[in-house]
Amino acid sequence: MPGLLIFLLILFPFHSFADHLDLLIYRAPDPLNWQSPGRLVRSMTKNLSTQVDGKDYPHPISHVNIRLQCGREKPVYRGMTSIKSNGAYLWDFLMKGVSLDTMLINQTGRSYTEQEILTWLKPLTEKGYVRQFRLILNSDQCARLRRYVDLYQSTGLINIYGGLRSDPLLGQGAGCSAFAASFLRVLNLDSTKLRQAWQRTLRIPLELLSVKHERARISFLGYLRGKDRPWASPQEPHIVLKFWDPEKMFHWVGGSYREWDVRDHNSPSKPLLPWSREVFENTVQYHFTNRRRLLTKEEVLNTSSKTCRNFQKCP
């Protein structure tokens, strides 16, 4: 019964028909171990076999979905995921030499459907796997987010499941947490304090990243067999990876439900897109076309040479 009450609270809390944005945050079955690259890989792999009620747990490395409710309109459910199968990932690990660099590579993506989200929401809520963060919005804020949902679909961003460095507001695609956080960013609500609470930073040694024509020193299978090394020191060649972490978001919420009334924050007046729609769509298409491939060393080291990435002037 307590689990059912929590689920009903998540579906129909106070302000049920007020304009609001919900972040539905799912923890991993067992916490990921971030102490070292090998521990991370092994804890992620262990979670892949977790089941709930006889079915594979849908979010073994944690996840975030969103629900947008504007007045009495039908709520909008979204949540980014990859359409890539586990077998396809295994092929990349075995044949293409992909290792930790899988965290940087864009994949073909899609959004979870409302039915998929609701099917899992109740049982996972009852077992304590889900926490909800609700933002109470004014009508202008909600309308802006509704336009953002439509743009995300119509520009093709919905087709890119981004690596952990991909920025959806720059047309690069997004993983589940970056997608959810982008709704706050569209409203200028991603404060420094919130970023510190929700983001994780890793120093990844360059030797652990496969690039075009050069394989990582430790393969994915090597980690599974017990090989490991520490994260990079500031003195050695490395990249800094900063990303939105669903597990940190989950623990920040604290209990099953947390609420933030942001109606007094002015809705931004700037356009949703950073450039013209044509340039933005061309940028999305560039990243979609270049998904799934190993990155070059230049791309790993320089997330962008922004002119190159954004305006398609790459060699």
N, C-alpha and C positions, 0 to 999 in steps of 0.2 A: 504493500500500500504506500509506504513512503516514496518508493521509486515512482509510482504512478502520479503522486502529488507533485513531485519535482518535474516530471514530464509535462503535466498540465500547466504548471507555472511557466515552463519554458515556452509552451505553445501559446498560452493565454495569460500572461502576467498583467499587472496593472498597465494602463495606457494601451490596451490591446488594439484599439482602433485609432490611436494617435499616430502621427507620422513617426516612423522609427526604423532604424537599421539594427539588425541583430547579427552579431558574429557568433556562430556556433562552432565551438573550439573543441576538438577531439584530441585527447592525449594518446600516445602510443601505448600498446598493451603493457609493456615494461619500459621504463625510462631509457632513452638512448644514452649510451656511455660515451661522453665527449672527451674522456681523458687523453685519448690518443687515436690516431687514424685506425689502427687495427681493432681497438675496442669498439669504436664507432661502427665499423663494417660488421663485426660479429654480432653486436647487439641489434643492428638493423636486420640482419639475416635471420636471427632467432625470432624476431617479431613476425616475420613473413608466414610462419606456421601457426600463428595464434588463431583460435576459433572462438566464436561466441554463439551459443545455442546451435552448435553443430555446423556453423557456416564460417567461412574464412572472414576474419576481422577485416573490415573494408579499409582501414586507415592505419596500417602497421607502423608507419613512421610519423604519425600524428597528422592533423589536418584541420582546415578551417573552411566552413561554408558560410554563406551570407544569406540573410532573408531581409528583403526590403518591403516595408508596408507603407504605402502612401494613402492615407485616409481609409476608405472602405474598398479601395481597389483590391483586386486579387493580389496576394503577396507574390513577390518574385524571389525564387530560390536559385542560387548559383553556387558553384564551387569547382575550381579548376582541377583537372586530372589529366593524366596521360592516357592515350589509347594504346600505348605500347604494352605488349604482353610480357610476362615474366620470362618466357622463352626467348623473346627478342632481346631482352636485356642480357640474358645468359649468353646469347650469341655474341653480343658486343664484348662482354667480359672475356670470352674464350678466344674469339677470332680477331677482333679489332683492337684488342689491347686496352680497352677502356678500363679505368680504375677509378680513383677519386674524381677524375675529370667528369664523370657522369653528373656530378653536382653542377657543372657549368654549362652542359649541353642542352639546347632546346630540343623538345620533342613535339610530335603532333599531339594536339590537345583537344579537349572538349570540356563542356561543363556537365557536372552531375545534373540529372533531371530532378524536378520536384519529387517525383515518385521515389527515386533512389534515395534522396535525402530523408524523406519522411519514413521510408521503410526501416531505416537503421536508427532514426533519431530516438524512438521510444525505447527499444531494448538497450541501446548504449547509454541513454540517460539513466535508466533504472539501475545500471551497473556502475554508475559514477564515471563513465568515460567522457561525458560531455559537460561543458560549462558554457554559459551564455553571457555575452556582453552586449547590452542594449544601449543604443544612443537614441534619445528622444529628440526628434528633429522638428524644425518649423517647415511650413509648406514649401518655401523656396529651396531649402536644403534638400528636401525629399525630391522635388522636381528635378533638381540638378543631378542627383544620384540616379534618378530614373532615366535621364538623358544619357548619363554615362553608361548605364547598362545597355542601352540601345546602340550607342557608339561602339562599345566593346564587341557587340555582335556584328554590326554592319561593316566595320572596318576589317574584320577577319582576325582580330586579336584572340578571339575565342578559340581559334584553331592552333594556338601556340602555347604549349605547356612549357613555361620558361625555366631555365636554369636558375640557380640561386642568386645570380647577379643580374638577371633580366629585369628590366624596369617597364611595366606596362604603360606608364605615362609617356615613355619614349618610344612606344611602338615595338618593344622587344619581346612581348609576351610575359607570362607570369606563372609562378607556381601558386599553390593554393593560398599560402599566407601572404605573399606579395600582392596577390589579387585582392584579398580581403582588406589588407592595409591600404590599398590604393583608394578605397572608398573614403577612408578618413583623410587621405592626402588631398583628394578632390575637394574636400571641405576645409582644408588647411587646419586639420585637427591633430596632425601627427607631431605633437610637441617633442622637444628634446627629452623631456622626462619619460614620455611614452616610448620613444625609440630606445632609450636606455633599458627600459623594462622589457621590451618585446624583442629586441634584436640580439643576435649572437655573433661574435666575431671569432674567426679562426685564421691562424697563419698557416697556410698550406705550403709545404716545401715544393719547389718546382720539380724536384726529382720524383715526386709522387704523382705527377700529372702527365698523362700521355698526351702528346701533341702529334701533329702530322709528321710522319717519318721518324718518330722517337717515342718509345714506350716508357711507361713509368717504371721506376726501379722495383717497386713492389706491385704485383698484380692483385686483382681482386681475390683470385684463388689463393694467392700467397697470404693475404690477411686471414682467410678462412683456415689456413694451415698453421696459423700462429705467428707469422712474421709481423713486425711492427717497428715503429720508431716514434719519437715525440713529434709534436707539432713544431713548426719552424721557430728558431730563435730569430730575433731581429737582425742578426748579423748575416744570416745565410740567405741565398736567393729564395724568394717566396712571394706569394700573393696574399693580400689580406681580403678575406671573404666575410662580408657583413651582410646578414640576412635576417628576415623576420622569422622567428622560431615559434611554431605553434605550441610547443611545450612550455616555453616561457610565458606565452600569452595565457595558456591554460592556468598556470600557477598564479599569474598576476590577478586573474579574476577572483581567486580565493575560494569562494563557495560556488554553489550551482548557478548563481545569478548575480550580475552586477549591472548597475545602471548609471548612465551619465546623461544629464539633461543639457543639451548644447543649443537649445533654441535661441539663446541670447547671443550666440556667435553669429556674426554677419556672414551670409552666404557670399562666397567669392564672386567677383564680377568678371574675372578673366575667363577667356575661352577654355573649354575642356581640353582642346588639342593644343600642343605647343607650337605647331606649324599649321600651314594650310592642310585641309583634308587630303588633297592630292598627295602632298609630300608625306603625310602621316601614313596613308595607305600604301604608298610605295615602300616606306620603311618597314611596315608590317610584312609586306610581301617579300622583301629582302630577307628578313629573319625567318620567315616561313620556308623560303626556298633553301636556306642554309641550315635548317634544323638537322639533327641526327648525325652530323659529321663531326669527326675530331677537329678540334680547333687548331689553328696554327700557333706557333709560339708567340707571334706578335699579338694575336687575339687574346691569348691568356694573359700576357703582361700588360696590354693596353686595352682595357675594356672598350676602349673605343676609338681612339683617334675619332672624336665624335663626328667630324665631317665625314669620315669614311663610313661609320656605322649608320648614321642617320640619313645620309643623302646618296648612298650607293656609289661612292667613288672609289670603292675598294678594287685593287688589282685582281 
